[in-house]
Amino acid sequence: MNKGKKGLIFFLLIPAAGILFLLNVNVTIRQGINGVVKDVRMPLYLKLLDFFDRHYNYLNLARAITHNADSEMDRAFKLFSWTIANIRKVPEGFPVVDDHVWHIIVRGYGASDQSQDVFTTLCNYSGLRSFFGLVYERPGAGKRKAFSFVKIDGDWRVFDAHAGVYFVDSRGKLSSISQISSGDWQVKNTFGNKTRTDYETYMANLEGINDTGFRRANIQSPVKRLLFEIKERLDLH
């Protein structure tokens, strides 16, 4: 073997060894069980494999649910119905586990915010800007309730995926946040018997939405996650 080939092999082996070393560095993820958060250590390559596995599972599932949807509204309601049917309330005696959205889907149950998390993540994978947020019953105080916010046909709409509730205006059309703020909203149940009284204090504190920024529901894809990590490292605001 001549010196040129040896040099090339040596040149290629150095970065390969560096990459292999980096992929085996231990990193930490966090997992919450019944409100107690613990650190879980794993090699970086396993974290990356898990990330891409979840990403492609989200894509495949979102496409399967919405494959014959012909509008943004249709897509949103197909995902809403799927979430209601497949993410049940936490069975008595079962732990509330908080880690990855895909794991909630696999388990098939979750707390209120986790149902919203599943719904809005799948909405993002279907091309609908969405996120879930907590709304206070009084400005900055009192109990908080999780809601899903989805941008459909140019307006932000509100859902309670955990309770199977959405909100319509006086014409029976899906209410926008501006309509809700003006008092033009009614409760529509897909199951259960929630009433306007159950939501009035929260709806009075809804605020307009200008930009979702980076939120858990929209950073599950590789590009968005990369942008989020860069922003976090550089502390850009």
C-alpha positions as CSV (number, residue, x, y, z in Angstrom):
1,M,0.0,0.0,0.0
2,N,1.5,3.3,-1.1
3,K,1.8,6.3,1.2
4,G,-1.0,8.2,-0.5
5,K,-3.5,5.4,0.3
6,K,-2.3,5.1,3.9
7,G,-2.6,8.8,4.3
8,L,-6.2,8.8,3.0
9,I,-7.2,5.9,5.3
10,F,-5.7,7.7,8.2
11,F,-7.4,10.9,7.2
12,L,-10.8,9.1,7.1
13,L,-10.3,7.2,10.3
14,I,-9.7,10.2,12.5
15,P,-13.2,11.8,11.9
16,A,-14.8,8.4,12.0
17,A,-13.3,7.7,15.4
18,G,-14.4,11.1,16.6
19,I,-18.0,10.5,15.5
20,L,-18.0,7.1,17.1
21,F,-16.8,8.6,20.3
22,L,-19.4,11.3,20.3
23,L,-22.2,8.9,19.5
24,N,-21.3,6.9,22.6
25,V,-21.2,9.9,25.0
26,N,-23.9,9.6,27.6
27,V,-26.6,12.2,27.6
28,T,-29.5,12.8,30.0
29,I,-33.2,12.9,29.3
30,R,-35.9,13.6,31.9
31,Q,-38.9,11.4,32.8
32,G,-41.7,12.3,35.2
33,I,-43.8,9.6,37.0
34,N,-46.7,10.9,39.1
35,G,-45.0,14.3,39.3
36,V,-41.6,13.1,40.4
37,V,-39.0,13.9,37.7
38,K,-35.9,11.8,37.3
39,D,-32.9,11.9,35.0
40,V,-32.4,8.9,32.6
41,R,-29.0,8.5,31.1
42,M,-28.4,6.9,27.7
43,P,-25.8,7.0,24.9
44,L,-26.3,9.8,22.3
45,Y,-26.8,7.3,19.4
46,L,-29.7,5.8,21.2
47,K,-31.3,9.2,21.8
48,L,-30.9,10.0,18.1
49,L,-32.4,6.7,17.0
50,D,-35.3,7.2,19.3
51,F,-35.9,10.7,18.0
52,F,-36.0,9.7,14.4
53,D,-38.1,6.6,15.2
54,R,-40.7,8.9,16.8
55,H,-40.5,11.4,14.0
56,Y,-41.3,8.9,11.3
57,N,-44.0,7.3,13.4
58,Y,-45.7,10.7,13.8
59,L,-45.5,11.3,10.1
60,N,-46.9,7.8,9.3
61,L,-49.7,8.1,11.8
62,A,-50.7,11.6,10.8
63,R,-50.9,10.7,7.2
64,A,-52.9,7.6,7.9
65,I,-55.5,9.5,9.9
66,T,-55.9,12.4,7.4
67,H,-55.2,10.6,4.1
68,N,-58.6,11.4,2.6
69,A,-59.2,14.8,4.3
70,D,-60.0,17.6,1.8
71,S,-59.6,20.7,3.9
72,E,-57.8,22.0,7.0
73,M,-61.0,21.8,9.0
74,D,-61.5,18.1,7.9
75,R,-57.9,17.3,8.9
76,A,-58.2,18.9,12.3
77,F,-61.4,17.1,13.1
78,K,-60.1,13.7,12.0
79,L,-57.1,14.2,14.3
80,F,-59.4,15.4,17.1
81,S,-61.7,12.4,16.7
82,W,-58.7,10.0,16.6
83,T,-57.2,11.5,19.8
84,I,-60.5,11.2,21.6
85,A,-60.9,7.6,20.6
86,N,-57.3,6.5,21.3
87,I,-56.0,8.6,24.2
88,R,-58.2,7.7,27.2
89,K,-58.2,9.2,30.6
90,V,-55.7,7.8,33.1
91,P,-57.2,4.5,34.5
92,E,-57.4,4.4,38.3
93,G,-54.2,3.2,39.9
94,F,-52.1,3.7,36.7
95,P,-49.1,6.0,36.8
96,V,-49.0,9.4,35.0
97,V,-45.9,9.2,33.0
98,D,-44.5,12.3,31.3
99,D,-41.7,11.8,28.8
100,H,-42.3,11.7,25.0
101,V,-45.6,12.4,23.1
102,W,-45.2,9.2,21.1
103,H,-45.1,7.2,24.4
104,I,-48.5,8.7,25.3
105,I,-49.8,7.4,22.0
106,V,-48.3,3.9,22.6
107,R,-49.7,3.8,26.1
108,G,-53.1,4.9,25.0
109,Y,-53.9,7.1,27.9
110,G,-52.8,10.4,29.4
111,A,-53.7,13.3,31.6
112,S,-55.5,16.4,30.3
113,D,-52.4,18.2,29.0
114,Q,-51.1,15.0,27.5
115,S,-54.2,14.5,25.3
116,Q,-53.8,18.1,24.1
117,D,-50.1,17.4,23.5
118,V,-50.9,14.4,21.2
119,F,-53.6,16.3,19.3
120,T,-51.5,19.3,18.6
121,T,-48.4,17.3,17.7
122,L,-50.3,15.4,15.1
123,C,-51.8,18.6,13.9
124,N,-48.3,20.0,13.3
125,Y,-47.3,16.9,11.4
126,S,-50.4,17.4,9.2
127,G,-49.4,21.0,8.3
128,L,-51.6,22.8,10.9
129,R,-49.9,25.2,13.2
130,S,-50.9,24.3,16.7
131,F,-49.8,24.0,20.3
132,F,-51.3,23.4,23.7
133,G,-51.3,25.9,26.5
134,L,-52.6,26.4,30.1
135,V,-55.2,29.0,30.7
136,Y,-55.9,30.5,34.2
137,E,-59.4,30.8,35.5
138,R,-58.4,34.3,36.7
139,P,-55.7,36.5,35.3
140,G,-52.5,34.9,36.4
141,A,-54.1,33.0,39.3
142,G,-56.4,30.2,40.3
143,K,-56.7,26.9,38.6
144,R,-55.3,26.2,35.2
145,K,-56.8,24.2,32.4
146,A,-55.1,22.8,29.3
147,F,-56.5,23.7,25.9
148,S,-55.4,22.9,22.3
149,F,-55.0,25.9,19.9
150,V,-55.0,25.1,16.2
151,K,-54.8,27.6,13.3
152,I,-57.5,26.6,10.8
153,D,-58.4,28.6,7.7
154,G,-56.5,31.6,9.0
155,D,-57.9,31.8,12.5
156,W,-56.9,30.2,15.8
157,R,-59.5,27.8,17.2
158,V,-59.8,26.3,20.6
159,F,-60.3,22.6,21.6
160,D,-60.4,20.5,24.7
161,A,-59.2,17.2,23.3
162,H,-59.2,15.5,26.8
163,A,-62.9,16.3,27.3
164,G,-63.9,15.9,23.6
165,V,-65.1,19.5,23.5
166,Y,-64.9,22.2,20.8
167,F,-66.5,25.6,20.6
168,V,-68.9,27.0,18.0
169,D,-70.4,30.4,17.3
170,S,-74.0,31.4,17.0
171,R,-74.2,30.0,13.5
172,G,-72.8,26.6,14.5
173,K,-69.4,27.2,12.9
174,L,-66.1,26.6,14.8
175,S,-65.4,29.7,16.9
176,S,-62.2,31.7,16.5
177,I,-60.5,33.1,19.6
178,S,-61.7,36.6,18.7
179,Q,-65.3,35.3,18.6
180,I,-64.8,33.6,22.0
181,S,-63.4,36.8,23.4
182,S,-66.5,38.7,22.3
183,G,-68.8,36.1,23.9
184,D,-69.9,34.3,20.7
185,W,-69.3,30.7,21.7
186,Q,-71.1,27.6,22.8
187,V,-69.9,24.2,24.0
188,K,-70.1,21.2,21.6
189,N,-69.6,17.8,23.3
190,T,-68.5,14.7,21.4
191,F,-69.1,12.8,24.6
192,G,-70.0,13.8,28.1
193,N,-72.1,16.8,29.2
194,K,-69.8,19.8,29.6
195,T,-71.6,23.1,29.7
196,R,-70.7,26.8,29.1
197,T,-70.4,27.2,32.9
198,D,-67.5,24.7,32.9
199,Y,-65.5,27.0,30.7
200,E,-66.6,30.6,31.2
201,T,-63.9,31.6,33.6
202,Y,-61.2,30.3,31.3
203,M,-62.6,31.7,28.1
204,A,-62.7,35.1,29.8
205,N,-58.9,34.9,30.1
206,L,-58.1,33.8,26.6
207,E,-55.5,36.0,24.8
208,G,-54.9,36.6,21.1
209,I,-52.1,34.6,19.5
210,N,-49.5,36.2,17.3
211,D,-46.8,33.6,17.0
212,T,-46.4,30.1,18.4
213,G,-42.6,30.3,18.5
214,F,-41.0,27.0,19.6
215,R,-43.3,24.8,21.6
216,R,-43.2,21.1,22.4
217,A,-45.9,20.2,19.8
218,N,-43.9,21.8,16.9
219,I,-40.3,20.7,17.6
220,Q,-40.8,17.0,17.1
221,S,-39.5,17.1,13.6
222,P,-35.7,17.1,12.9
223,V,-35.5,20.6,11.3
224,K,-37.6,22.3,13.9
225,R,-35.7,20.6,16.7
226,L,-32.4,21.7,15.2
227,L,-33.5,25.3,15.0
228,F,-34.8,25.1,18.6
229,E,-31.5,23.6,19.9
230,I,-29.6,26.4,18.1
231,K,-31.8,29.0,19.6
232,E,-31.4,27.5,23.1
233,R,-27.7,27.3,22.8
234,L,-27.3,30.9,21.5
235,D,-30.1,32.1,23.8
236,L,-31.8,34.1,21.0
237,H,-35.0,35.9,21.9
